[in-house]
Amino acid sequence: MQLSNDRILTTHVGSLPRSEKVFKLVFAREEGKNLNKKEYDEIIAAAVKEVVKKQYEAGIDVVSDGEQSKISYATYIKDRLNGFEGDSPRNTPKDLEEFPEFSARASKSGGVPSYKRPRCSGPISVKDMKPLEIDLENFQNALDKSKYTEAFMNSASPGVIALFQPNEYYKDHKSYLYALSDAMKIEYEGIANAGFLIQIDSPDLALGRHVTFKDKNEKEFISAIELHIEALNHALTNIPSEKIRLHVCWGNYQGPHHYDIEMKKILPTVLKAKPQALSFEGSNPRHSHEWTVFRDIKIPEEKILIPGVLDSTTNFVEHPELVSERICRYADIVGRNRVIAGSDCGFSTFAGFGSVDADITYEKLSSLAKGASLASRKLW
């Protein structure tokens, strides 16, 4: 993994807006409609090339494929693993339960994505890795025509798969997690072997508190995420830590978030995860103050921080000076070479849904790059 050795590098969480054409195709495929496969593949491949080009033009150093082919960052696995079928009810976050009128209005306005959340109804095993092979090929082809510092590809953690796809087959949560861990090894190692960094998306380590575990106490939740991290580390056994990033967040949705568990309560556990780099929310109004948590805890020397210095739920474009200020806070804590500037979360974690306008997304990324340049002048 590249470090910020002579300047602050920039990146983001992974998902980026899909065009209307891509959005419609992805949902048509999800709905089982007959599609021209050649045309579908060509459109997705072109979308990946375009999204890589836009990242480069915005000044992003560590780029992704924008997750253009995926319906969402977690439910896509039903196309790659056996054991899933049907649909399951949406598990409403605890904060939205307290404000039902707002929640209903958000749903009616199209602010809540509608897609299938399959349940686990049978043994988990590898079904088809061809979709991964296509993603890897599309990404590499796009990178061949662009300049970049490094490239990463997103993959769901066992814990976040379990968060969205409820277990109706395995005897307990641990058995389910380890079955997912064994199956997801293939995808993780496939990404690493292709030469890309892997970003493990693991909102279960924070979001899970006010969704799946909202009826449990904090001690029970911490115990649960200890298990999630053990299962994840098991899946990553054969991959060096320096080839892995971990993303933790409280959910990229509009809402009060007043039941989000505090970073200081989960960070000691999260730091036990194998990935070298930790990506986390650091800009939105609920969590921007939590930079002090990193100041007040011992961060292992080998860890790299990727703080969110852009809010991924607002169309405000952060001023480069604010971006620089946020970067420097973390550089003062762990050193300038161990900080990479990122975003709070993905800008389109569900295909076709995102609070931020597509064009404004890239304006925000451009401001991120400008802010990183300002920070670099201050720190070097």
C-alpha positions in Angstrom: 0.0 0.0 0.0 1.4 3.4 -1.0 2.0 5.8 1.9 1.8 9.6 1.9 5.6 9.8 1.8 6.0 13.2 0.0 2.5 14.5 -0.1 -0.9 13.6 1.3 -2.6 11.0 -1.0 -6.3 11.1 -1.8 -8.9 8.4 -2.1 -12.6 7.8 -1.3 -14.7 4.9 -0.1 -15.5 3.3 -3.4 -19.0 3.6 -4.8 -19.6 6.5 -7.2 -22.7 7.6 -9.1 -24.0 5.4 -12.0 -25.4 7.0 -15.1 -29.1 6.6 -15.7 -28.4 4.0 -18.4 -26.2 1.9 -16.0 -28.8 2.3 -13.2 -31.6 1.1 -15.3 -29.6 -1.9 -16.6 -28.4 -3.0 -13.2 -32.0 -2.9 -11.9 -33.3 -4.7 -15.0 -30.8 -7.4 -14.4 -31.8 -7.5 -10.7 -35.5 -8.0 -11.8 -34.5 -10.9 -14.0 -35.4 -9.2 -17.3 -34.0 -10.5 -20.5 -31.0 -8.4 -21.5 -28.6 -8.4 -24.4 -25.5 -9.7 -22.6 -23.0 -8.2 -25.1 -24.6 -4.8 -24.8 -24.9 -5.0 -21.0 -21.2 -5.9 -20.7 -20.1 -3.1 -23.1 -22.1 -0.5 -21.2 -20.7 -1.5 -17.8 -17.1 -1.6 -19.2 -17.5 1.9 -20.6 -19.0 3.1 -17.3 -15.9 1.9 -15.4 -13.6 3.6 -17.9 -15.5 6.8 -17.5 -15.6 6.7 -13.7 -11.8 6.0 -13.5 -11.2 9.0 -15.9 -13.3 11.3 -13.8 -11.4 10.3 -10.6 -8.1 11.1 -12.3 -9.4 14.4 -13.5 -10.6 15.3 -10.0 -7.1 14.6 -8.7 -7.8 11.3 -6.8 -4.7 9.2 -6.3 -6.1 5.9 -5.1 -9.0 5.0 -7.4 -11.8 2.4 -7.6 -14.1 1.1 -10.3 -17.0 3.0 -8.7 -18.8 -0.3 -8.1 -20.6 0.3 -11.4 -21.7 -3.3 -11.8 -23.2 -3.8 -8.4 -26.7 -3.3 -7.2 -25.3 -2.5 -3.7 -22.2 -3.0 -1.7 -23.5 -6.1 0.2 -26.4 -7.8 -1.6 -24.4 -8.3 -4.8 -23.1 -11.5 -3.3 -26.2 -13.5 -4.1 -24.9 -13.6 -7.6 -21.6 -15.1 -6.5 -22.5 -17.4 -3.6 -25.0 -20.2 -3.2 -27.4 -20.3 -0.2 -29.4 -17.1 -0.8 -32.9 -16.7 -2.1 -36.1 -14.6 -1.9 -36.4 -11.4 0.0 -36.5 -10.2 3.6 -38.1 -7.2 5.4 -36.0 -4.1 5.8 -34.6 -3.8 9.3 -35.3 -0.1 10.1 -32.5 1.7 12.0 -33.4 2.6 15.5 -33.0 6.3 15.0 -35.5 6.3 12.1 -38.0 4.3 14.3 -38.1 7.2 16.6 -39.0 9.6 13.8 -41.6 7.6 11.8 -42.9 10.6 9.9 -39.5 11.5 8.6 -38.8 7.9 7.7 -42.1 7.6 5.8 -41.4 10.8 3.9 -37.9 9.7 3.0 -39.3 6.4 1.6 -42.0 8.1 -0.4 -39.6 10.6 -1.9 -37.4 7.8 -3.2 -34.7 8.4 -0.6 -34.8 4.7 0.5 -33.6 2.2 -2.1 -35.9 -0.7 -3.1 -34.1 -3.9 -3.9 -34.2 -7.5 -2.8 -32.5 -8.4 0.5 -32.2 -12.2 0.1 -32.1 -14.4 3.1 -29.7 -17.3 3.8 -31.8 -20.4 3.3 -29.2 -23.1 2.6 -25.4 -23.9 2.9 -23.1 -21.1 1.7 -20.7 -22.0 -1.0 -19.1 -20.4 -4.1 -21.6 -20.2 -6.9 -20.0 -18.2 -9.7 -16.8 -16.0 -9.7 -17.3 -14.9 -13.3 -18.8 -11.6 -12.2 -15.7 -10.9 -10.2 -13.5 -11.8 -13.1 -15.4 -9.4 -15.3 -15.1 -6.6 -12.7 -11.4 -7.2 -12.5 -11.0 -7.2 -16.3 -13.1 -4.0 -16.7 -11.1 -2.2 -14.0 -7.7 -3.2 -15.4 -8.7 -2.1 -18.9 -9.9 1.2 -17.5 -6.6 1.7 -15.6 -4.5 1.0 -18.6 -5.8 4.2 -20.1 -5.4 6.4 -17.0 -2.8 7.7 -14.7 -3.2 6.7 -11.0 -1.1 6.0 -7.9 -2.8 2.9 -6.8 -6.2 1.1 -7.3 -8.6 -0.7 -4.9 -11.7 -2.8 -5.3 -14.5 -3.1 -2.7 -15.7 -6.3 -1.3 -18.3 -7.0 1.4 -17.2 -8.3 4.9 -18.8 -11.5 6.2 -20.4 -9.3 8.9 -22.1 -6.9 6.6 -23.4 -9.7 4.4 -25.0 -11.2 7.6 -26.3 -7.7 8.5 -28.4 -7.5 5.3 -29.1 -11.1 4.5 -30.6 -12.7 7.6 -29.7 -16.3 8.5 -32.5 -18.9 8.4 -30.2 -22.0 7.9 -27.2 -22.1 10.2 -27.6 -23.0 13.9 -26.1 -19.8 15.2 -24.6 -16.4 14.1 -21.0 -17.7 14.5 -21.6 -20.6 12.2 -23.2 -18.3 9.6 -20.3 -15.8 9.8 -17.6 -18.5 9.4 -19.4 -20.1 6.4 -19.5 -16.6 4.8 -15.8 -16.2 5.7 -14.8 -19.4 4.0 -16.8 -18.5 0.9 -15.6 -14.9 0.6 -11.9 -15.9 0.8 -12.1 -16.7 -2.9 -13.2 -13.1 -3.8 -10.7 -11.5 -1.4 -7.8 -13.5 -2.7 -9.0 -13.0 -6.3 -8.8 -9.2 -5.9 -5.4 -9.4 -4.2 -4.0 -11.7 -6.8 -5.1 -9.3 -9.6 -2.8 -6.7 -8.1 -5.4 -4.4 -6.5 -5.8 -3.3 -2.9 -8.9 -4.8 -1.3 -11.3 -2.6 0.6 -13.4 -4.6 3.0 -16.7 -2.8 3.5 -17.7 -3.5 7.1 -20.5 -1.1 8.3 -21.6 -3.9 10.6 -18.9 -2.8 13.0 -20.8 0.5 13.7 -24.1 0.6 11.8 -24.9 -2.9 13.1 -25.4 -1.4 16.6 -28.6 0.4 15.7 -29.8 -2.1 13.1 -29.3 -5.8 13.8 -28.2 -5.4 17.4 -30.5 -2.5 18.4 -32.2 -4.6 21.1 -28.9 -5.6 22.7 -26.8 -3.7 25.1 -23.4 -2.2 24.2 -21.4 -5.0 25.9 -23.3 -7.6 23.8 -22.6 -5.6 20.6 -18.9 -5.3 21.3 -18.8 -9.0 21.9 -20.6 -9.5 18.6 -18.2 -7.4 16.6 -15.2 -9.2 18.2 -16.7 -12.3 16.5 -17.2 -10.4 13.2 -13.5 -9.4 13.2 -12.3 -12.9 14.1 -14.3 -14.2 11.1 -13.0 -11.5 8.8 -9.4 -12.1 9.9 -9.9 -15.8 9.2 -11.0 -15.0 5.6 -7.9 -12.8 5.1 -5.4 -15.3 6.4 -3.5 -15.6 3.1 -3.4 -11.9 2.3 -0.8 -9.5 3.6 -2.3 -6.7 5.8 -0.6 -4.0 3.6 -2.8 -5.0 0.7 -6.1 -4.4 2.7 -8.2 -1.5 3.7 -11.2 -1.7 6.1 -14.1 0.7 5.9 -16.3 1.3 9.0 -19.3 3.6 9.1 -22.7 4.2 10.7 -24.7 4.1 7.5 -24.7 6.5 4.6 -28.3 7.6 4.9 -30.1 10.8 5.8 -31.3 10.6 9.4 -30.7 11.8 12.9 -28.1 9.2 13.7 -28.5 10.0 17.4 -28.3 6.2 18.3 -24.9 5.8 16.5 -22.5 4.1 18.9 -19.5 6.3 19.7 -16.2 5.7 18.0 -14.4 5.5 21.3 -16.4 2.4 22.3 -15.7 0.4 19.1 -12.2 1.6 18.1 -10.2 -0.7 20.4 -12.0 -3.7 18.9 -11.9 -2.4 15.3 -8.1 -2.0 15.5 -7.8 -5.8 16.0 -8.8 -6.3 12.4 -6.0 -7.4 10.0 -6.3 -4.6 7.4 -3.5 -2.1 7.6 -5.6 0.9 6.7 -8.8 2.1 8.4 -11.3 4.2 6.5 -13.9 5.9 8.7 -16.4 8.8 8.9 -14.8 12.0 10.1 -16.8 14.9 8.6 -20.5 14.6 9.2 -22.1 16.5 12.1 -22.5 13.3 14.2 -18.9 12.2 14.0 -16.6 15.1 13.0 -15.6 15.7 16.7 -14.3 12.1 17.1 -10.8 12.9 15.7 -10.0 13.3 19.4 -10.6 9.6 20.0 -7.7 8.9 17.7 -5.6 11.4 19.6 -6.4 9.8 23.0 -5.9 6.2 22.1 -2.7 4.4 21.1 -2.9 3.7 17.3 -0.6 0.8 16.4 2.4 1.9 14.4 1.6 -0.2 11.4 -1.9 1.3 11.0 -2.8 3.9 8.3 -5.7 6.2 8.8 -8.1 7.2 6.0 -10.3 9.7 7.7 -13.4 11.0 5.9 -12.7 14.6 5.2 -15.7 15.0 2.9 -19.3 14.4 4.0 -20.9 12.0 1.5 -24.5 13.0 2.3 -24.5 16.7 1.6 -24.3 18.7 -1.6 -22.2 21.4 0.1 -18.7 21.4 -1.4 -16.2 21.5 1.4 -13.7 24.4 1.2 -10.2 23.1 0.6 -9.0 25.0 3.7 -11.5 22.9 5.8 -10.3 19.7 4.1 -6.7 20.7 4.8 -7.6 21.5 8.5 -9.2 18.0 8.9 -6.2 16.3 7.3 -3.7 18.0 9.5 -5.5 17.0 12.7 -4.9 13.3 11.9 -1.4 14.0 10.6 -0.5 15.6 13.9 -1.7 12.4 15.7 -0.1 9.6 13.6 2.3 11.4 11.3 1.8 12.8 7.8 2.9 9.6 6.0 0.2 7.5 7.7 -2.7 9.6 6.6 -4.6 9.3 3.3 -7.5 11.7 2.8 -10.8 10.1 2.0 -14.6 10.5 2.2 -17.0 9.5 4.9 -18.7 6.8 2.9 -19.6 5.9 -0.7 -21.5 8.4 -2.8 -23.8 5.8 -4.3 -23.8 2.8 -2.0 -27.0 1.6 -3.7 -27.3 1.9 -7.5 -29.3 5.0 -8.4 -29.5 6.2 -4.8 -27.4 8.9 -3.3 -27.9 12.3 -1.6 -25.2 14.0 -3.6 -25.7 15.0 -7.2 -23.4 13.1 -9.6 -21.6 16.2 -10.9 -21.3 17.7 -7.4 -19.7 14.4 -6.3 -16.7 15.1 -8.5 -16.6 18.7 -7.5 -16.3 17.5 -3.9 -13.5 15.1 -4.9 -11.7 18.0 -6.7 -11.9 20.0 -3.5 -10.5 17.0 -1.6 -7.5 17.0 -3.9 -7.0 20.8 -3.5 -7.3 20.4 0.3 -4.8 17.6 0.3 -2.4 19.8 -1.7 -2.8 22.6 0.9 -2.2 20.2 3.7 0.9 18.9 2.0 2.4 22.4 1.8 1.8 22.8 5.5 3.2 19.4 6.5 6.3 19.2 4.3 
